Amino acid sequence: MMYFFDNVFYHICRVYTNKKDNSPEASGVIILSLVQTFNIFTLLILYSFYFNNKSVVNKPLAVILVTGLCVLNYIRYIYKDSRNYSVLKEENKHLNGYVVVGYIIGSFFFFFGLAFFLGKSHM
């Protein structure tokens, strides 16, 4: 799974490098962390819907989760030099950029679509 996230981080950094961004690594860490948070929240929403629990997703959990994932991804991709953008660029990347874009867009729409659908059905 970490190989997949390495590829996502690499492709995000590549897009921001082509746009002449000053810090493509920081953009990659933030976007990757948000997408990972969307995936975790989607699972939590499905869990609470399936077991008819009150929503386990709340603002403090969101802040803690996004912050924690940003810190972990920062350590993995920026602080340690073993997985930074320049190292990943030298490795052979087999994952297609379209798969990464599909993953990011799919995570976004599935999370917000599910939240909207379940929020509307509970009104």
Secondary structure by P-SEA (a helix, b strand, c coil): caaaaaaaaaaaaaaaaaaccccaaaaaaaaaaaaaaaaaaaaaaaaaaaacccccccaaaaaaaaaaaaaaaaaaccccccccaaaaaaccccccaaaaaaaaaaaaaaaaaaaaaaaaaac
